[in-house]
Amino acid sequence: MTDPVFRLVPADLERLGDRVIKLLGEIFSFSEWIFCPISDHVDGLPPAKLSERQRQRASQALSELKGFWDRIGQQVLIPIRDRSATTKQQTTLGTLVLFRVENSIGPEEAERWLPVLQSWVENRLEILRLKSSFSRPGEIPPYVSLTLEAIYKKEKSSASLLHLLQRPRANADYCSPESVIELCSMLWRHSDPEWLGGNPGEFWILLPGADEKKLSFGLGRLISKARTMRILISKAYGHFVSEPFDISQVREDIHGLERLAEELGTAIFCTSDLKALEDRLGLEGLRSRLDQVKKAVKGSSKCAVAYVRPAPHDLKDVLGPDGVFISGGRDNAFLIRKFGKKSREPDLIRWGNEIQRLCTAAQSTPSTIGIAASYQPAAGPSRAPVAALWAFMHADMLGNGSVAIHDSLTWNVRGDEILSWGDLPGACRSYRRGLKIEPSNTNLLNSLGVCLAELGRTKEAIDAFSRAVNSAPENFMALYNLGGIYFQRGDLGSAEKALKRAYALKPGDLRLAGRMAEVLIESNRAKEALDVLSPFVDKPGQPVPGAIFRILGKAYRILNRWQDAKTAWQQAIKNNHEDSESMALLALGYLEETHDRETAVKLGRQAEALGGGSRQVRTVLCRLNKKLNTLEGQN
């Protein structure tokens, strides 16, 4: 039996067939061939011209997983078995049909060589699958290319490919491909993820049926989901491959996207992220443009780079001998100023205003401009072009026609964008770099705290939120977040104290009311929790999020108001069909209050499928399963 990771699949007949046939042609005489996956069989047979009698004999042979020799038609049918299963459980993956085979072979001789031929073909398929699946770090396994080529031969216009890298901690083992496939199956539920190859630290996964939007959505949740499963993914890239298909260009695009992600400072990135970023920047071919600008600044000890949009073409005439103008043909350009080692650092604000004045004079409207210099923190000549783009996004956020010099706020913008791609550790790094410039910036501290909390680093998150509160005692979000992280830690007294301070600033905030109610419920003060939430729920015309109904249900259940609790949880699920916690709570309620085991089991399974990895859902499901097991034991 073969390793289940390397088991053949029906698609391998198309992916590896050409190579097997090339080898087979050196030892066996035939003129035409076809590998037919089991899905293309009709009435148990591949598309082959057979008499009715021969069809019956061929069907019998293939059903027994044996080869069939049609001497009259000069064709051989070889079933390809799934040899990863036990002999009794083996099934066929498809059939190899060889045409115009020498017909001097007799029936007795055929009985001897058909099993040999069958085993030879299966062995070659397995060996090719194994060899083509392995790759060195940073390289694309040959099997990935073979898979993509086979997909496009079948006239499918696109494919989603996932490249995951892991860096286990000291004394920890690499996770298995099976664990990674399980992770992907949870994130892309309507796909059937397939491991294509890699090495102990890298995984290449095909996601059939996942379009560009689904690929991006799942990738954004991957790090958090992997953490709950204790799978340490360090980098994840999503590649959406579409027409026109050229395998050489596909390889170049894959490597290019991953190199660009490194430059942007993110470990999570995909094709749709790149497209969205290019749209925001108004820049086509971002990777090649950055390479062009980096080449221009290479060898400079000091330089400043500006990215300007829109950029009048005659700007290049006023840059001077030390200036470089790089335009991409659209309404944007990079401007570069080079300085000697001993040159005085220029006034970047003044340079930005000068560029703005020239742009306004040339086109009657101001441009949006982002500027960065090689001597700024965490920069350098090679990083200045990327930093200028981040500064442009900072300027664009301030409003059309703004100028931004790369600073602490730019690091906040970078962190927020990287967070939206799903890279929590990368966002933390950006926020921390901003805090090195401005240690008391409450926005950076709040953003850092949120990321740390999501990563499960509670003590560090409390420190970040506390620093934000100390810097700005009346900062509502800092107090709200601090109360939330104390609640998450189980420190109800500190949570209530922080939330009361936030309530004094914004007494009408619905999110705050929900969080305060949760603290009161956990403090065995369910009646007070209802008093906090009632003004919002009873207010006509105001939409109420499903999470508020979920909290209401908890309070009602504690107060023995089962019908009200049931109604609240049903409303929560109606508002959000993926509210796994409300489903789990409702399941437990049905079992305990009405002894409706069937409904409880059904809801429990739905909750587990949707979000069984979260701590809250796991706790409720654990209680539910214990009670169900107890009932089964009694019966």
N, C-alpha and C positions, 0 to 999 in steps of 0.2 A: 504494500500500500504506500502511495506517495504522500509527501507532506501536504496537508490540506491547504496550506498557503499557496502551493504551486499546482494545485489541481487544475486540470484542463477544463475549459468551458466551451460550449458549442461554437462561440465566436472565434476560438483559436483555430478552427479549421480554415477560416478565411484569413485570419491574421498571419498564420504560420504556414499555410498551405503551399505557397510558391516555393519556399525554401525546402520544404520536405520533398516536393516533386522534383526539384533540381537534383537532390541527392539520390532519389529513387530512380531517376532516369539514367543514372550511371551504372545501375546494376540490373535493371528490369526494362523490358522492351514494351513500349506502348506509345501511341501518338497523341492522344487527347486525354483530358482528365477533368474532374470537377470534385471539389470538396463541398458536400451539401450538409449544412447544419440540420439538426433534427427538426427545427421549426419549419424548414422548407420541404419536409417529407409530406407525401400525400398517401393516405391509407397505409402508412408504415413503410413506404418505399421512396427513394430519391427519384428525381426525374430521369428515367432511363427507359428506352424502348424495349419492351419485353412482351413475349406472347403471353396469353392468359395462363398457360401451364407453367411457363417460366416465372410469371409473377407470383403464382402460388408457392413455388419452390423457393424463390428469392425471399418472399415474405416470411416463410417458415424459418429459413436460415438466419435472417436478420433478427427475428424475434428471439432466437437462441444466441444472439451476439456472435454468430459465425459468418465467415465470408461466403460469397456465392460466385461460382464460375459459370458464366453463360457462354459456352463454347460456340454455339451457333451465332450469337450476336457479337462475339469477340469482345466481351466486356466483363470486368471484375468488379464486384461490389464488396467493399471492406467496411464493416461497421467499426467505428472508433469508440472504444469503451471508456467509461469514467473509472479508471483503475484506482482512484482514491477511496472508493467504497469496497466493502467486502465482496467476495465473489458472488454471493447470493443476492446482494443488493445492487450489483452493477447495472447501469443503464447505458444506453448509447448516446453519444454526443452528436452523432451525425454519421455520414457515410462518405467514403472515398470511392468514386467510380472511375475506373480506368477503361478507356475505349481502345479498340483495335489492338487487342493483345494477341500475340501469336497463338493460333488455335490448334497447334499440334499437341498441346498438353492434354493428356487423358484424364478421366474422372479420378482414377486412383492417385495419380501424381498430384492432381489439384488438391485432394484431401490432405496431402502432406505439406504442400507449400503455402496453401491459403492461411493456416494459422501462423506460419513463420512470417509471411508478408504482413499479416495483421499486427503481430507483435513488433515487427521492425518499424512500421509506420507510427504506432503508438509510442514506442521508445523515442523515436526521433522528435515527435511533437513535444514530449515531456522534456527532453534534453534541450531543445530549442527554447521552450518556455522558460526553463530554469536559467539558461545562459543569458538570454536576452532580457531577463528581469533584473539582473544585478547591474549596478553602476557605481562608479567612484563618486565620492562626495562632490556635489556641484555639477555632476553630469546627468543628462537625461537618459534613462535606460532605453536601449533599442526597442524594447517591447512597447514603449509608449508611442514611438513613431509608427510601428507596425499597426498598433490599435487605431491610431488616428487615420492612417492611410486606408484601413479596411472600412472605417466608418464613412469616409467620403466616397469610397468606391460604391457604397450602397446608396449614394445620392442623399445622404443626410447632410444638412447645411451647417450644423454646428455641433460642438461638444464642449462639455465643462470638465476641466482637469484641475486637480488639487495637488499642490506640492507642500508637504508638511515636513518640518525639521524639528528634531527634539534634541535637547541637551540635558540629559539627566544630571541630577545633583551627585555629589561625591557618594560613593558606595551604593548608588542606586542603579538598577538595571534599565536597559532600553525597554520600552513597551513593545508588545507584539503587534504585527499587522492586524491580527484578529481584533485587538482592542481598539485600534484606530478605525477599523471598519465599523465596529459597534458605535463608536463616537460619531462617525459620519452618518450612520443610519438614523441616529437620534436627531441630528441637525437637518438632514435632508430626508424627511420621512417618506416622500413619494418617489424617491430614487432607490436604486439598488446598487450602492457603492461597490466598486470592484478595485481590488489592489492590483496595480500594474507592475510594481517593482520598486527598486531603490537599493538601500543598504540599511544596516542596523540603525542609522541615525536619520534616514530620510524615507519618506513614503510618497509614492505617486499614485493618486486615486482617481479613477474615472467616476463621474457622477451622471449616469444616464438619466435623461429627462429633466435635469436641472438647467433652467435657462439662466441668462446673465443676471437677472434680478434675484432669483433664488440663490444663485451662487454667492452673490454679494451679501445677502441677508444672513445666510448660514455662516459665512466666514466671520461676520461681525460678532457672532455669539460663540465662536469656536473656543477662544481662550478661556472664557468663563465656564463653559460646559466641560472642557478638558480638565479644568482644575477640580471640578466636583468629582470627576472620575479618576483623579490622581494621575492623569496623563500629562507629562510636562512638555507641551509643545512650545518651542522657542520662536519659530517662524512659520507662517502659513501664507501661501500665495495661491490665488485663484486665477486660472487662465481660461478665458472663454474663446475657443477657437472657432472662427467662422469663415465663410467664403470671402474671397477666392482662396482656395487651399493650396499651399506650397509648403512642403515639410521643412525645407531649408529656412523659409521665412518664419514659419511657426517656431522653430528652434531659436532663431534670432530674437523673435518677439518675447519668448519665454525668458531667455537670459536677460534681455533688455529691461523687461518689467521688474525683474528681481534685483537687478543692479540699481535701477532707479529707486526702488523701495529703500535700499540701503542708503542712498544719498538723501532721501527725504527723512530718514530717521525712523522708519516704521518697519515692524516685523510682520505686519498684516497688510496685504494689498492685493487688489484684483483688477481685472480688466475694466470693469465699470467704474471703479475708483479713479483709475487713470483717465478715462474719458471725461468724467465729471470734473476732475482737476484741470484738465486741458480746456474744458469749456469755461470754467471760472477765470482762468488766466487768459483766455482768448488765444491759445497757443497750440498749434498743431505740431505733432512730432516732438513732444517735450524732451524725450531722451536725447535725440540727435541735436536739438538746439542747445541743451545743456553741455553736451560734449563739445560743441563748437565754441561756446563761451569759455569753458574750462581750458580749452586749447589756447584761447587768446590770452588768458591770464597766467598761463604756465610760465614759470621762470621769474614772475614778478614777486619781489619781496613784500611789496605793499600795493594794494589796489582797492578801488571802490567800484561797486557794480550797482547800476540802477536798472530796474525794469519799468518801462514806460508804456502806457496804453491809454489813448491812442498816441502814436509817435509820428509826428510829421517827418518826412524823409529828409528835409534839409537841415535837421538837427545835427547830422554828421558834419556839416560844414562849420559848425561853431565849437566843436569839441577840442580843437587844438592838436598839436603833434603827439601829445601823450594820450589822446582819447581814441577809443575804438567804438564803432557803431555797427551792431549786428542786428539786421532785420530779417524777419522770416517771411516777408512778402505780404503779411497782413497788416493790421493797424497797430503793431507793437514792435518794440525794439529793446535790446540790451545796450546800455551805455557803460563803457569801462574807462576808468582813469587809473593810470599806473604811476607809482611814485618810487623813488629810490629809497634805499635803506635808511639814509640819514635825513630824508625829506620830512618836513613837518606834517603831521597828520592833518588832513583837510577838515574844514567845517562842513560836515555832511548835510546839516540843515540848510546852510547857505547854498550848497551845491544843488540840493533839491529845489529850493526856491528859484534858483537860476534856471534850472531845466523847466520848471513850471512856467516861468515868465516867457521863455522862448517858445514853448508849446502853445501857450495862449495867444502869443503874437502871431504865430503861423497859422493857427486854425480857429481862432476866436473863442475856443472853449478850453477849459483846463483839462489836464490829463491826470490819471491816477498813477502815482509813482511810488515804488518801493525801493529802498536803498539799503545796502549792507556793505561792510568793509572787511577786509581780510584780517585786520588787527582787532576786531571786536571779539568778545568772549565766545568761545566754542566755534570760532570761524577759522579763517585761513584762506589763502588764494583759491584752493580747489572747492571750498565750501561756500565762498561768497556768492556765486551765481544762484545757488539754491536758496541761500538766506535772503537774497534780494526778492525772490519769488514769494517767500513767506512774508516779507515786509510788504509786498504788493497786496497780498490777501488781507493783511492788517489794514492797509490804507483803504482798500475796497470796502472793508467792513465799516470804516469811519464815514464813508460816503463818496460818491463819484467826485473826482477832482481833488482828492486828498493826497497828501504826501506823508509817508511813514518811514522813519529810520528804524532799522531792526533794534528792538529793545525788549524789556521785560514783557510788555503786552504782546509783542510778536510771539514770544515763547508760549504765551497763553493761547494765542490763536493756533499755533502749531500743535500744541497739546490737544486742543479741542478737536482739531481735524483728525489727528492720529487716533484719538479716542473714538471718533465716529467710524473709523475703519475697523475698530475692534482691538487695537493694540493697547491694552491697559498699561503694561510696563513701559512701553514707549511714550505714552502720554505722561506718565509719572516723571520720566526723565526730562521731558520738555518743561514741565511745571517747575521742577527742581532747578533747572538752569535759569529760568526766569527769576526764581527766588534768590539766586546768587546775586543778581543785579539789584533786586528790590525785595529784601527779606520780609517786609511787612505787608506785601501786597495781598489784600484779602481775597481778591478773585483767584489769584494763583493758589493761595492756601486752601480755599474752598474746593477748587478743582482737584488739587492734589489729594485732599481728604476723601473726596468721592471715589477717586480711582483706587486709593489704598483700601477703602472699605470694600469695594467690589472685589479686590484681590484677597480679602480676608485678613489683611494686616491691620487689625482693629486698633492696637496700641498706637501705631504710627498715625492712623486716621484721626484718633482722638487728639493727638498732639497737634496735627495740622489745623483742625477745627478750633482747638483751644487758642492757638496762636492767632487765628483770624479773629476770634472774639476779643482777645486781649488788645489786638491792634485797632479794632473797631467794635466797641461794646454794643453798638446799636445796629450791627449788621444782621439783618433778619435771617439770611440764608446760613450764615455761620452758626447761629443759635439753633436753627431748625435742624441742620445737619449734625450738630453736636448732640442734640437731644436724640436724634435717630440712631447715632452710633452707640450712645450709652444704652439705649433700649435694646439694640442688637446684642450688646455685651451682657445684658441682664442687670445693669445698674439702674433700677427703676427710679430711685430717689434723685440721682444726678440727671436722668433723662427728664423727669418732671420739672425739675428746677430750671433747666435750659429752655424747655418748651414754654414754660410760663413767662420767661423773659421775652421769648419770641412773640407770644400771644399779646403781650403789652404793646408790641410794635405793630402787629397786624391781627387784630381780633377777628377779622372776617375772612381769614384765609382757610379755605376748605382742606388743603393738604395738611395744614397744621392741626386742624380739628381731628382729622383722621389719625394722625400720629399720636396726639394727646389721648384720644380714646383708646388706642391700643395699649398705651402705658397704664391707663386707669383699669382696663380689663385685666391686665397681668397683675395689677395690684389688688385684685378682688374688689374692684369698685365699679361693677358693670352698670349700676344705676347712674352714676356720675358720667360714665361714658355715653350713655343714651342722652343725657342732658346736654352734653357737648355737641353731639351729632344732630339731634332733632331739629334745631333751627335751620340747618342746611337741607335736610331731607324733606322737611315740611314746606319749604319755600317754593311757591308755585313758579313754574317757568324756568327754574334753574336746573340744568343737566347735572346729574350726580354720577361720578365715576363708579364703576363696578367695585373697586377696592373699598369704597365707603360702605356699600351694601354688605360686602364680606365682613367688615368689622362690626357692622350692626348685627349681623347674624350671630357673631360670637357673643355679643352682649346679651342678646335675646336668649340664647341657649343656656347661658349661665343663670339667667333669671327664670329658667324653666318655662319659657314661652316658645315651645317648639314650632308651632304653626308660623309665628312671626319670623323665627330664625329660618325656617324652610323657605318662606316667601322671599326673605332678604337674599339668601344664597342663590335662589333661582333667578332673581333679578340680576345678581352679580354675574352669573353665567350667561344670561341673556345679553348683558352689556359687553361681555368679553368671553367668547366661546372657548378660549384657551385658559380660563382661570382655573388651574388645576387645584389650587388650595380650596376654593369654594366647593369644587366637586368632591374633594376628599372629606371636607367637613360635612357636606350633605350626605355622603355615603355613611359616615359614622353616625350621623343623626338618624338616618333611616334604620340602621341596625339597632341602635340603643333605644329609640323611642317607639318605633312601630314593629321591630323585629322582622323587617322586610329584607331578608338575606339576599334575595335575587337582585333587587335594586341596588343594594349596598355593594355587592360584588361588581355589578356593571359599572357603577359610578367610580368605584375604586380603581378598576382597570383603566378607565378613561383618564383618571387623574394621574396614574402612574405613567401612562404612555405620553401624556403631555408634559409633565414636569416632576417626575418622581425624584429628580436629582436635587431639588431645592430642600433646604433644611426643614422648613415649615411643613412642606408636603410629606417629606419622609417621616416626620414625627407623627402626623395624623394617620398616615397609612400604616405605620407600625402598630399603633393602637387598634386600628381597624382589623389588621391581619391577626393580631393576638386574639381578639374577640371572636373572629371567624374560626380560628383554629380551636379555641375553647369549645365553641358550639359543635364543631365536627367531632371533637373528642367525647362530648356528652352523648352524641348520637351513635 
